[in-house]
Amino acid sequence: MPMMEMRPGCERCDRDLPPDSTGARVCSFECTWCADCAEGPLRGQCPNCGGDLVRRPTRKGAALERHPATTTRTYNPRLTSTDGV
């Protein structure tokens, strides 16, 4: 069964979002945003797919050891200029 990637940073501002962060928001495609960007300029909507942004579940301890988070960052600095999305 594929696991959620648990992307390490906000796609808009590049803020670190470790796997145990309660401040990460995701859409159904796992686009990842920090709470400040998701609830502020993005207004709860993913600019990539238009989907709802919801709190990302956390992964800790043995589960994180068995299924580590990805280290690949997805950062798009162009999104910082699309505050009107």
PDB file of N, CA, C and O in Angstrom:
ATOM      1  N   MET A   1       0.839  -1.179   0.000  1.00  0.00           N
ATOM      2  CA  MET A   1       0.000   0.000   0.000  1.00  0.00           C
ATOM      3  C   MET A   1       0.885   1.243   0.000  1.00  0.00           C
ATOM      4  O   MET A   1       1.734   1.392   0.878  1.00  0.00           O
ATOM      5  N   PRO A   2       0.701   2.133  -0.964  1.00  0.00           N
ATOM      6  CA  PRO A   2       1.512   3.360  -0.995  1.00  0.00           C
ATOM      7  C   PRO A   2       1.193   4.260   0.196  1.00  0.00           C
ATOM      8  O   PRO A   2       0.039   4.381   0.608  1.00  0.00           O
ATOM      9  N   MET A   3       2.216   4.877   0.730  1.00  0.00           N
ATOM     10  CA  MET A   3       2.065   5.791   1.854  1.00  0.00           C
ATOM     11  C   MET A   3       2.096   7.230   1.367  1.00  0.00           C
ATOM     12  O   MET A   3       2.645   7.529   0.307  1.00  0.00           O
ATOM     13  N   MET A   4       1.512   8.099   2.141  1.00  0.00           N
ATOM     14  CA  MET A   4       1.581   9.530   1.866  1.00  0.00           C
ATOM     15  C   MET A   4       3.062   9.942   1.854  1.00  0.00           C
ATOM     16  O   MET A   4       3.839   9.489   2.695  1.00  0.00           O
ATOM     17  N   GLU A   5       3.443  10.789   0.915  1.00  0.00           N
ATOM     18  CA  GLU A   5       4.841  11.203   0.784  1.00  0.00           C
ATOM     19  C   GLU A   5       5.356  12.016   1.965  1.00  0.00           C
ATOM     20  O   GLU A   5       6.538  11.938   2.302  1.00  0.00           O
ATOM     21  N   MET A   6       4.489  12.788   2.589  1.00  0.00           N
ATOM     22  CA  MET A   6       4.890  13.671   3.682  1.00  0.00           C
ATOM     23  C   MET A   6       5.983  14.629   3.186  1.00  0.00           C
ATOM     24  O   MET A   6       7.110  14.606   3.680  1.00  0.00           O
ATOM     25  N   ARG A   7       5.641  15.454   2.221  1.00  0.00           N
ATOM     26  CA  ARG A   7       6.593  16.392   1.626  1.00  0.00           C
ATOM     27  C   ARG A   7       7.150  17.340   2.682  1.00  0.00           C
ATOM     28  O   ARG A   7       6.431  17.746   3.595  1.00  0.00           O
ATOM     29  N   PRO A   8       8.430  17.692   2.558  1.00  0.00           N
ATOM     30  CA  PRO A   8       9.126  18.385   3.648  1.00  0.00           C
ATOM     31  C   PRO A   8       8.975  19.895   3.740  1.00  0.00           C
ATOM     32  O   PRO A   8       9.510  20.501   4.669  1.00  0.00           O
ATOM     33  N   GLY A   9       8.258  20.529   2.800  1.00  0.00           N
ATOM     34  CA  GLY A   9       8.168  21.977   2.869  1.00  0.00           C
ATOM     35  C   GLY A   9       6.975  22.540   2.135  1.00  0.00           C
ATOM     36  O   GLY A   9       6.359  21.873   1.304  1.00  0.00           O
ATOM     37  N   CYS A  10       6.659  23.781   2.457  1.00  0.00           N
ATOM     38  CA  CYS A  10       5.554  24.497   1.813  1.00  0.00           C
ATOM     39  C   CYS A  10       5.924  24.823   0.375  1.00  0.00           C
ATOM     40  O   CYS A  10       7.015  25.326   0.108  1.00  0.00           O
ATOM     41  N   GLU A  11       5.033  24.542  -0.534  1.00  0.00           N
ATOM     42  CA  GLU A  11       5.284  24.819  -1.950  1.00  0.00           C
ATOM     43  C   GLU A  11       5.291  26.312  -2.258  1.00  0.00           C
ATOM     44  O   GLU A  11       5.815  26.728  -3.291  1.00  0.00           O
ATOM     45  N   ARG A  12       4.720  27.111  -1.381  1.00  0.00           N
ATOM     46  CA  ARG A  12       4.633  28.551  -1.634  1.00  0.00           C
ATOM     47  C   ARG A  12       5.781  29.326  -0.995  1.00  0.00           C
ATOM     48  O   ARG A  12       6.400  30.155  -1.661  1.00  0.00           O
ATOM     49  N   CYS A  13       6.080  29.075   0.284  1.00  0.00           N
ATOM     50  CA  CYS A  13       7.102  29.856   0.984  1.00  0.00           C
ATOM     51  C   CYS A  13       8.330  29.037   1.369  1.00  0.00           C
ATOM     52  O   CYS A  13       9.305  29.593   1.876  1.00  0.00           O
ATOM     53  N   ASP A  14       8.299  27.735   1.137  1.00  0.00           N
ATOM     54  CA  ASP A  14       9.410  26.816   1.414  1.00  0.00           C
ATOM     55  C   ASP A  14       9.675  26.613   2.904  1.00  0.00           C
ATOM     56  O   ASP A  14      10.759  26.166   3.278  1.00  0.00           O
ATOM     57  N   ARG A  15       8.707  26.932   3.759  1.00  0.00           N
ATOM     58  CA  ARG A  15       8.843  26.683   5.199  1.00  0.00           C
ATOM     59  C   ARG A  15       8.981  25.177   5.442  1.00  0.00           C
ATOM     60  O   ARG A  15       8.285  24.380   4.813  1.00  0.00           O
ATOM     61  N   ASP A  16       9.860  24.797   6.334  1.00  0.00           N
ATOM     62  CA  ASP A  16      10.023  23.388   6.686  1.00  0.00           C
ATOM     63  C   ASP A  16       8.760  22.847   7.333  1.00  0.00           C
ATOM     64  O   ASP A  16       8.170  23.488   8.202  1.00  0.00           O
ATOM     65  N   LEU A  17       8.348  21.648   6.896  1.00  0.00           N
ATOM     66  CA  LEU A  17       7.175  20.969   7.451  1.00  0.00           C
ATOM     67  C   LEU A  17       7.545  19.507   7.706  1.00  0.00           C
ATOM     68  O   LEU A  17       7.262  18.641   6.878  1.00  0.00           O
ATOM     69  N   PRO A  18       8.174  19.233   8.846  1.00  0.00           N
ATOM     70  CA  PRO A  18       8.560  17.856   9.144  1.00  0.00           C
ATOM     71  C   PRO A  18       7.341  16.945   9.279  1.00  0.00           C
ATOM     72  O   PRO A  18       6.219  17.428   9.429  1.00  0.00           O
ATOM     73  N   PRO A  19       7.556  15.638   9.227  1.00  0.00           N
ATOM     74  CA  PRO A  19       6.441  14.682   9.251  1.00  0.00           C
ATOM     75  C   PRO A  19       5.530  14.792  10.475  1.00  0.00           C
ATOM     76  O   PRO A  19       4.365  14.398  10.420  1.00  0.00           O
ATOM     77  N   ASP A  20       6.059  15.329  11.583  1.00  0.00           N
ATOM     78  CA  ASP A  20       5.235  15.454  12.787  1.00  0.00           C
ATOM     79  C   ASP A  20       4.630  16.847  12.940  1.00  0.00           C
ATOM     80  O   ASP A  20       4.074  17.168  13.990  1.00  0.00           O
ATOM     81  N   SER A  21       4.735  17.677  11.901  1.00  0.00           N
ATOM     82  CA  SER A  21       4.205  19.044  11.955  1.00  0.00           C
ATOM     83  C   SER A  21       2.675  19.051  11.918  1.00  0.00           C
ATOM     84  O   SER A  21       2.054  18.386  11.090  1.00  0.00           O
ATOM     85  N   THR A  22       2.095  19.808  12.822  1.00  0.00           N
ATOM     86  CA  THR A  22       0.641  19.987  12.808  1.00  0.00           C
ATOM     87  C   THR A  22       0.263  21.211  11.973  1.00  0.00           C
ATOM     88  O   THR A  22      -0.918  21.528  11.826  1.00  0.00           O
ATOM     89  N   GLY A  23       1.270  21.896  11.430  1.00  0.00           N
ATOM     90  CA  GLY A  23       1.029  23.095  10.643  1.00  0.00           C
ATOM     91  C   GLY A  23       1.042  22.860   9.143  1.00  0.00           C
ATOM     92  O   GLY A  23       1.099  23.819   8.373  1.00  0.00           O
ATOM     93  N   ALA A  24       0.991  21.606   8.710  1.00  0.00           N
ATOM     94  CA  ALA A  24       0.995  21.300   7.277  1.00  0.00           C
ATOM     95  C   ALA A  24      -0.435  21.100   6.782  1.00  0.00           C
ATOM     96  O   ALA A  24      -1.279  20.536   7.479  1.00  0.00           O
ATOM     97  N   ARG A  25      -0.686  21.571   5.573  1.00  0.00           N
ATOM     98  CA  ARG A  25      -1.989  21.402   4.920  1.00  0.00           C
ATOM     99  C   ARG A  25      -1.743  20.757   3.565  1.00  0.00           C
ATOM    100  O   ARG A  25      -0.748  21.052   2.904  1.00  0.00           O
ATOM    101  N   VAL A  26      -2.650  19.874   3.150  1.00  0.00           N
ATOM    102  CA  VAL A  26      -2.513  19.166   1.875  1.00  0.00           C
ATOM    103  C   VAL A  26      -3.843  19.126   1.139  1.00  0.00           C
ATOM    104  O   VAL A  26      -4.912  19.269   1.733  1.00  0.00           O
ATOM    105  N   CYS A  27      -3.746  18.923  -0.189  1.00  0.00           N
ATOM    106  CA  CYS A  27      -4.943  18.648  -0.992  1.00  0.00           C
ATOM    107  C   CYS A  27      -4.944  17.151  -1.281  1.00  0.00           C
ATOM    108  O   CYS A  27      -4.073  16.433  -0.789  1.00  0.00           O
ATOM    109  N   SER A  28      -5.885  16.674  -2.052  1.00  0.00           N
ATOM    110  CA  SER A  28      -5.982  15.235  -2.319  1.00  0.00           C
ATOM    111  C   SER A  28      -4.824  14.715  -3.176  1.00  0.00           C
ATOM    112  O   SER A  28      -4.623  13.504  -3.266  1.00  0.00           O
ATOM    113  N   PHE A  29      -4.056  15.621  -3.810  1.00  0.00           N
ATOM    114  CA  PHE A  29      -2.891  15.218  -4.597  1.00  0.00           C
ATOM    115  C   PHE A  29      -1.598  15.363  -3.796  1.00  0.00           C
ATOM    116  O   PHE A  29      -0.506  15.198  -4.340  1.00  0.00           O
ATOM    117  N   GLU A  30      -1.723  15.673  -2.502  1.00  0.00           N
ATOM    118  CA  GLU A  30      -0.604  15.847  -1.584  1.00  0.00           C
ATOM    119  C   GLU A  30       0.220  17.102  -1.840  1.00  0.00           C
ATOM    120  O   GLU A  30       1.341  17.214  -1.343  1.00  0.00           O
ATOM    121  N   CYS A  31      -0.320  18.051  -2.613  1.00  0.00           N
ATOM    122  CA  CYS A  31       0.348  19.343  -2.685  1.00  0.00           C
ATOM    123  C   CYS A  31       0.405  19.829  -1.236  1.00  0.00           C
ATOM    124  O   CYS A  31      -0.575  19.688  -0.505  1.00  0.00           O
ATOM    125  N   THR A  32       1.515  20.389  -0.818  1.00  0.00           N
ATOM    126  CA  THR A  32       1.742  20.665   0.597  1.00  0.00           C
ATOM    127  C   THR A  32       2.004  22.147   0.835  1.00  0.00           C
ATOM    128  O   THR A  32       2.774  22.788   0.120  1.00  0.00           O
ATOM    129  N   TRP A  33       1.339  22.669   1.863  1.00  0.00           N
ATOM    130  CA  TRP A  33       1.408  24.090   2.185  1.00  0.00           C
ATOM    131  C   TRP A  33       1.495  24.245   3.699  1.00  0.00           C
ATOM    132  O   TRP A  33       1.013  23.393   4.445  1.00  0.00           O
ATOM    133  N   CYS A  34       2.109  25.331   4.147  1.00  0.00           N
ATOM    134  CA  CYS A  34       2.079  25.625   5.580  1.00  0.00           C
ATOM    135  C   CYS A  34       0.708  26.224   5.908  1.00  0.00           C
ATOM    136  O   CYS A  34       0.006  26.713   5.022  1.00  0.00           O
ATOM    137  N   ALA A  35       0.344  26.181   7.169  1.00  0.00           N
ATOM    138  CA  ALA A  35      -0.960  26.701   7.589  1.00  0.00           C
ATOM    139  C   ALA A  35      -1.095  28.188   7.276  1.00  0.00           C
ATOM    140  O   ALA A  35      -2.172  28.643   6.889  1.00  0.00           O
ATOM    141  N   ASP A  36      -0.005  28.957   7.442  1.00  0.00           N
ATOM    142  CA  ASP A  36      -0.077  30.399   7.173  1.00  0.00           C
ATOM    143  C   ASP A  36      -0.442  30.682   5.720  1.00  0.00           C
ATOM    144  O   ASP A  36      -1.288  31.534   5.448  1.00  0.00           O
ATOM    145  N   CYS A  37       0.188  29.975   4.788  1.00  0.00           N
ATOM    146  CA  CYS A  37      -0.120  30.181   3.364  1.00  0.00           C
ATOM    147  C   CYS A  37      -1.503  29.621   3.017  1.00  0.00           C
ATOM    148  O   CYS A  37      -2.277  30.253   2.298  1.00  0.00           O
ATOM    149  N   ALA A  38      -1.800  28.423   3.539  1.00  0.00           N
ATOM    150  CA  ALA A  38      -3.072  27.772   3.208  1.00  0.00           C
ATOM    151  C   ALA A  38      -4.270  28.579   3.701  1.00  0.00           C
ATOM    152  O   ALA A  38      -5.257  28.738   2.984  1.00  0.00           O
ATOM    153  N   GLU A  39      -4.176  29.081   4.919  1.00  0.00           N
ATOM    154  CA  GLU A  39      -5.305  29.783   5.517  1.00  0.00           C
ATOM    155  C   GLU A  39      -5.293  31.278   5.192  1.00  0.00           C
ATOM    156  O   GLU A  39      -6.297  31.965   5.378  1.00  0.00           O
ATOM    157  N   GLY A  40      -4.151  31.778   4.704  1.00  0.00           N
ATOM    158  CA  GLY A  40      -4.027  33.187   4.337  1.00  0.00           C
ATOM    159  C   GLY A  40      -4.255  33.384   2.850  1.00  0.00           C
ATOM    160  O   GLY A  40      -5.392  33.322   2.383  1.00  0.00           O
ATOM    161  N   PRO A  41      -3.185  33.621   2.103  1.00  0.00           N
ATOM    162  CA  PRO A  41      -3.319  33.951   0.681  1.00  0.00           C
ATOM    163  C   PRO A  41      -4.044  32.893  -0.160  1.00  0.00           C
ATOM    164  O   PRO A  41      -4.740  33.242  -1.114  1.00  0.00           O
ATOM    165  N   LEU A  42      -3.891  31.618   0.175  1.00  0.00           N
ATOM    166  CA  LEU A  42      -4.521  30.570  -0.635  1.00  0.00           C
ATOM    167  C   LEU A  42      -5.990  30.336  -0.267  1.00  0.00           C
ATOM    168  O   LEU A  42      -6.718  29.667  -1.001  1.00  0.00           O
ATOM    169  N   ARG A  43      -6.415  30.884   0.860  1.00  0.00           N
ATOM    170  CA  ARG A  43      -7.822  30.822   1.298  1.00  0.00           C
ATOM    171  C   ARG A  43      -8.397  29.397   1.274  1.00  0.00           C
ATOM    172  O   ARG A  43      -9.545  29.186   0.883  1.00  0.00           O
ATOM    173  N   GLY A  44      -7.574  28.421   1.701  1.00  0.00           N
ATOM    174  CA  GLY A  44      -8.064  27.051   1.842  1.00  0.00           C
ATOM    175  C   GLY A  44      -8.221  26.282   0.546  1.00  0.00           C
ATOM    176  O   GLY A  44      -8.822  25.208   0.531  1.00  0.00           O
ATOM    177  N   GLN A  45      -7.685  26.818  -0.547  1.00  0.00           N
ATOM    178  CA  GLN A  45      -7.845  26.162  -1.851  1.00  0.00           C
ATOM    179  C   GLN A  45      -6.480  25.987  -2.513  1.00  0.00           C
ATOM    180  O   GLN A  45      -5.686  26.927  -2.573  1.00  0.00           O
ATOM    181  N   CYS A  46      -6.214  24.785  -3.007  1.00  0.00           N
ATOM    182  CA  CYS A  46      -4.949  24.487  -3.675  1.00  0.00           C
ATOM    183  C   CYS A  46      -4.887  25.211  -5.023  1.00  0.00           C
ATOM    184  O   CYS A  46      -5.781  25.046  -5.852  1.00  0.00           O
ATOM    185  N   PRO A  47      -3.837  26.011  -5.247  1.00  0.00           N
ATOM    186  CA  PRO A  47      -3.729  26.709  -6.526  1.00  0.00           C
ATOM    187  C   PRO A  47      -3.363  25.779  -7.683  1.00  0.00           C
ATOM    188  O   PRO A  47      -3.506  26.154  -8.847  1.00  0.00           O
ATOM    189  N   ASN A  48      -2.893  24.574  -7.372  1.00  0.00           N
ATOM    190  CA  ASN A  48      -2.513  23.623  -8.421  1.00  0.00           C
ATOM    191  C   ASN A  48      -3.713  22.874  -8.990  1.00  0.00           C
ATOM    192  O   ASN A  48      -3.822  22.689 -10.203  1.00  0.00           O
ATOM    193  N   CYS A  49      -4.616  22.445  -8.103  1.00  0.00           N
ATOM    194  CA  CYS A  49      -5.728  21.602  -8.564  1.00  0.00           C
ATOM    195  C   CYS A  49      -7.103  22.152  -8.204  1.00  0.00           C
ATOM    196  O   CYS A  49      -8.117  21.649  -8.689  1.00  0.00           O
ATOM    197  N   GLY A  50      -7.149  23.179  -7.358  1.00  0.00           N
ATOM    198  CA  GLY A  50      -8.425  23.749  -6.948  1.00  0.00           C
ATOM    199  C   GLY A  50      -9.086  23.020  -5.789  1.00  0.00           C
ATOM    200  O   GLY A  50     -10.177  23.392  -5.357  1.00  0.00           O
ATOM    201  N   GLY A  51      -8.423  21.973  -5.280  1.00  0.00           N
ATOM    202  CA  GLY A  51      -8.998  21.181  -4.191  1.00  0.00           C
ATOM    203  C   GLY A  51      -8.892  21.864  -2.839  1.00  0.00           C
ATOM    204  O   GLY A  51      -8.153  22.833  -2.665  1.00  0.00           O
ATOM    205  N   ASP A  52      -9.651  21.332  -1.881  1.00  0.00           N
ATOM    206  CA  ASP A  52      -9.631  21.834  -0.510  1.00  0.00           C
ATOM    207  C   ASP A  52      -8.305  21.495   0.159  1.00  0.00           C
ATOM    208  O   ASP A  52      -7.738  20.428  -0.078  1.00  0.00           O
ATOM    209  N   LEU A  53      -7.824  22.393   0.983  1.00  0.00           N
ATOM    210  CA  LEU A  53      -6.632  22.142   1.783  1.00  0.00           C
ATOM    211  C   LEU A  53      -7.064  21.764   3.190  1.00  0.00           C
ATOM    212  O   LEU A  53      -7.827  22.485   3.834  1.00  0.00           O
ATOM    213  N   VAL A  54      -6.572  20.632   3.658  1.00  0.00           N
ATOM    214  CA  VAL A  54      -6.926  20.113   4.981  1.00  0.00           C
ATOM    215  C   VAL A  54      -5.650  19.803   5.759  1.00  0.00           C
ATOM    216  O   VAL A  54      -4.570  19.679   5.182  1.00  0.00           O
ATOM    217  N   ARG A  55      -5.793  19.681   7.071  1.00  0.00           N
ATOM    218  CA  ARG A  55      -4.645  19.375   7.927  1.00  0.00           C
ATOM    219  C   ARG A  55      -4.060  18.026   7.529  1.00  0.00           C
ATOM    220  O   ARG A  55      -4.777  17.033   7.406  1.00  0.00           O
ATOM    221  N   ARG A  56      -2.752  18.006   7.332  1.00  0.00           N
ATOM    222  CA  ARG A  56      -2.065  16.759   6.989  1.00  0.00           C
ATOM    223  C   ARG A  56      -1.891  15.926   8.249  1.00  0.00           C
ATOM    224  O   ARG A  56      -1.507  16.464   9.287  1.00  0.00           O
ATOM    225  N   PRO A  57      -2.167  14.623   8.184  1.00  0.00           N
ATOM    226  CA  PRO A  57      -1.921  13.775   9.355  1.00  0.00           C
ATOM    227  C   PRO A  57      -0.423  13.753   9.675  1.00  0.00           C
ATOM    228  O   PRO A  57       0.406  13.997   8.798  1.00  0.00           O
ATOM    229  N   THR A  58      -0.086  13.465  10.912  1.00  0.00           N
ATOM    230  CA  THR A  58       1.315  13.380  11.302  1.00  0.00           C
ATOM    231  C   THR A  58       1.786  11.928  11.228  1.00  0.00           C
ATOM    232  O   THR A  58       0.986  10.993  11.249  1.00  0.00           O
ATOM    233  N   ARG A  59       3.094  11.769  11.143  1.00  0.00           N
ATOM    234  CA  ARG A  59       3.693  10.427  11.175  1.00  0.00           C
ATOM    235  C   ARG A  59       4.862  10.491  12.143  1.00  0.00           C
ATOM    236  O   ARG A  59       5.744  11.338  12.008  1.00  0.00           O
ATOM    237  N   LYS A  60       4.865   9.595  13.119  1.00  0.00           N
ATOM    238  CA  LYS A  60       5.876   9.626  14.180  1.00  0.00           C
ATOM    239  C   LYS A  60       6.393   8.232  14.490  1.00  0.00           C
ATOM    240  O   LYS A  60       5.832   7.227  14.054  1.00  0.00           O
ATOM    241  N   GLY A  61       7.464   8.198  15.245  1.00  0.00           N
ATOM    242  CA  GLY A  61       7.992   6.972  15.823  1.00  0.00           C
ATOM    243  C   GLY A  61       8.263   5.849  14.838  1.00  0.00           C
ATOM    244  O   GLY A  61       8.869   6.050  13.786  1.00  0.00           O
ATOM    245  N   ALA A  62       7.795   4.656  15.207  1.00  0.00           N
ATOM    246  CA  ALA A  62       8.052   3.454  14.408  1.00  0.00           C
ATOM    247  C   ALA A  62       7.450   3.562  13.012  1.00  0.00           C
ATOM    248  O   ALA A  62       8.037   3.067  12.050  1.00  0.00           O
ATOM    249  N   ALA A  63       6.300   4.194  12.886  1.00  0.00           N
ATOM    250  CA  ALA A  63       5.678   4.353  11.564  1.00  0.00           C
ATOM    251  C   ALA A  63       6.566   5.203  10.659  1.00  0.00           C
ATOM    252  O   ALA A  63       6.703   4.909   9.471  1.00  0.00           O
ATOM    253  N   LEU A  64       7.163   6.244  11.209  1.00  0.00           N
ATOM    254  CA  LEU A  64       8.058   7.097  10.433  1.00  0.00           C
ATOM    255  C   LEU A  64       9.341   6.347  10.078  1.00  0.00           C
ATOM    256  O   LEU A  64       9.887   6.531   8.990  1.00  0.00           O
ATOM    257  N   GLU A  65       9.818   5.514  10.981  1.00  0.00           N
ATOM    258  CA  GLU A  65      11.017   4.714  10.701  1.00  0.00           C
ATOM    259  C   GLU A  65      10.752   3.716   9.578  1.00  0.00           C
ATOM    260  O   GLU A  65      11.590   3.541   8.693  1.00  0.00           O
ATOM    261  N   ARG A  66       9.591   3.062   9.608  1.00  0.00           N
ATOM    262  CA  ARG A  66       9.241   2.079   8.566  1.00  0.00           C
ATOM    263  C   ARG A  66       8.903   2.738   7.238  1.00  0.00           C
ATOM    264  O   ARG A  66       9.176   2.183   6.174  1.00  0.00           O
ATOM    265  N   HIS A  67       8.314   3.911   7.301  1.00  0.00           N
ATOM    266  CA  HIS A  67       7.861   4.629   6.102  1.00  0.00           C
ATOM    267  C   HIS A  67       8.331   6.074   6.189  1.00  0.00           C
ATOM    268  O   HIS A  67       7.549   6.965   6.521  1.00  0.00           O
ATOM    269  N   PRO A  68       9.618   6.312   5.889  1.00  0.00           N
ATOM    270  CA  PRO A  68      10.144   7.679   6.024  1.00  0.00           C
ATOM    271  C   PRO A  68       9.505   8.649   5.044  1.00  0.00           C
ATOM    272  O   PRO A  68       9.050   8.275   3.963  1.00  0.00           O
ATOM    273  N   ALA A  69       9.490   9.892   5.458  1.00  0.00           N
ATOM    274  CA  ALA A  69       8.970  10.964   4.605  1.00  0.00           C
ATOM    275  C   ALA A  69       9.932  11.202   3.452  1.00  0.00           C
ATOM    276  O   ALA A  69      11.120  10.896   3.554  1.00  0.00           O
ATOM    277  N   THR A  70       9.422  11.743   2.363  1.00  0.00           N
ATOM    278  CA  THR A  70      10.283  12.088   1.242  1.00  0.00           C
ATOM    279  C   THR A  70      11.177  13.269   1.625  1.00  0.00           C
ATOM    280  O   THR A  70      10.819  14.075   2.485  1.00  0.00           O
ATOM    281  N   THR A  71      12.314  13.361   0.995  1.00  0.00           N
ATOM    282  CA  THR A  71      13.195  14.502   1.213  1.00  0.00           C
ATOM    283  C   THR A  71      13.173  15.437   0.011  1.00  0.00           C
ATOM    284  O   THR A  71      13.841  16.471   0.010  1.00  0.00           O
ATOM    285  N   THR A  72      12.408  15.073  -1.006  1.00  0.00           N
ATOM    286  CA  THR A  72      12.306  15.882  -2.214  1.00  0.00           C
ATOM    287  C   THR A  72      11.387  17.073  -1.963  1.00  0.00           C
ATOM    288  O   THR A  72      10.222  16.905  -1.604  1.00  0.00           O
ATOM    289  N   ARG A  73      11.913  18.261  -2.154  1.00  0.00           N
ATOM    290  CA  ARG A  73      11.129  19.472  -1.939  1.00  0.00           C
ATOM    291  C   ARG A  73      10.431  19.878  -3.225  1.00  0.00           C
ATOM    292  O   ARG A  73      10.985  19.742  -4.315  1.00  0.00           O
ATOM    293  N   THR A  74       9.207  20.379  -3.088  1.00  0.00           N
ATOM    294  CA  THR A  74       8.453  20.954  -4.194  1.00  0.00           C
ATOM    295  C   THR A  74       8.216  22.405  -3.821  1.00  0.00           C
ATOM    296  O   THR A  74       7.385  22.717  -2.968  1.00  0.00           O
ATOM    297  N   TYR A  75       8.956  23.283  -4.472  1.00  0.00           N
ATOM    298  CA  TYR A  75       8.863  24.701  -4.155  1.00  0.00           C
ATOM    299  C   TYR A  75       8.681  25.471  -5.445  1.00  0.00           C
ATOM    300  O   TYR A  75       9.428  25.274  -6.403  1.00  0.00           O
ATOM    301  N   ASN A  76       7.694  26.346  -5.473  1.00  0.00           N
ATOM    302  CA  ASN A  76       7.408  27.119  -6.664  1.00  0.00           C
ATOM    303  C   ASN A  76       7.344  28.594  -6.282  1.00  0.00           C
ATOM    304  O   ASN A  76       6.286  29.083  -5.884  1.00  0.00           O
ATOM    305  N   PRO A  77       8.467  29.312  -6.397  1.00  0.00           N
ATOM    306  CA  PRO A  77       8.475  30.711  -5.975  1.00  0.00           C
ATOM    307  C   PRO A  77       7.503  31.595  -6.737  1.00  0.00           C
ATOM    308  O   PRO A  77       7.161  32.675  -6.257  1.00  0.00           O
ATOM    309  N   ARG A  78       7.049  31.172  -7.906  1.00  0.00           N
ATOM    310  CA  ARG A  78       6.047  31.953  -8.648  1.00  0.00           C
ATOM    311  C   ARG A  78       4.751  32.058  -7.859  1.00  0.00           C
ATOM    312  O   ARG A  78       4.006  33.020  -8.047  1.00  0.00           O
ATOM    313  N   LEU A  79       4.457  31.109  -6.989  1.00  0.00           N
ATOM    314  CA  LEU A  79       3.202  31.131  -6.237  1.00  0.00           C
ATOM    315  C   LEU A  79       3.148  32.287  -5.242  1.00  0.00           C
ATOM    316  O   LEU A  79       2.060  32.705  -4.844  1.00  0.00           O
ATOM    317  N   THR A  80       4.293  32.806  -4.838  1.00  0.00           N
ATOM    318  CA  THR A  80       4.267  33.924  -3.887  1.00  0.00           C
ATOM    319  C   THR A  80       3.687  35.173  -4.516  1.00  0.00           C
ATOM    320  O   THR A  80       3.264  36.085  -3.806  1.00  0.00           O
ATOM    321  N   SER A  81       3.660  35.226  -5.841  1.00  0.00           N
ATOM    322  CA  SER A  81       3.084  36.399  -6.502  1.00  0.00           C
ATOM    323  C   SER A  81       1.626  36.168  -6.907  1.00  0.00           C
ATOM    324  O   SER A  81       1.024  37.028  -7.550  1.00  0.00           O
ATOM    325  N   THR A  82       1.053  35.020  -6.539  1.00  0.00           N
ATOM    326  CA  THR A  82      -0.327  34.718  -6.915  1.00  0.00           C
ATOM    327  C   THR A  82      -1.238  34.753  -5.697  1.00  0.00           C
ATOM    328  O   THR A  82      -2.099  33.888  -5.530  1.00  0.00           O
ATOM    329  N   ASP A  83      -1.046  35.756  -4.848  1.00  0.00           N
ATOM    330  CA  ASP A  83      -1.867  35.844  -3.646  1.00  0.00           C
ATOM    331  C   ASP A  83      -3.344  35.988  -3.942  1.00  0.00           C
ATOM    332  O   ASP A  83      -4.170  35.791  -3.051  1.00  0.00           O
ATOM    333  N   GLY A  84      -3.693  36.322  -5.156  1.00  0.00           N
ATOM    334  CA  GLY A  84      -5.093  36.471  -5.513  1.00  0.00           C
ATOM    335  C   GLY A  84      -5.714  35.199  -6.041  1.00  0.00           C
ATOM    336  O   GLY A  84      -6.803  35.236  -6.614  1.00  0.00           O
ATOM    337  N   VAL A  85      -5.030  34.050  -5.857  1.00  0.00           N
ATOM    338  CA  VAL A  85      -5.542  32.763  -6.357  1.00  0.00           C
ATOM    339  C   VAL A  85      -6.901  32.482  -5.771  1.00  0.00           C
ATOM    340  O   VAL A  85      -7.499  31.448  -6.068  1.00  0.00           O
TER     341      VAL A  85
END
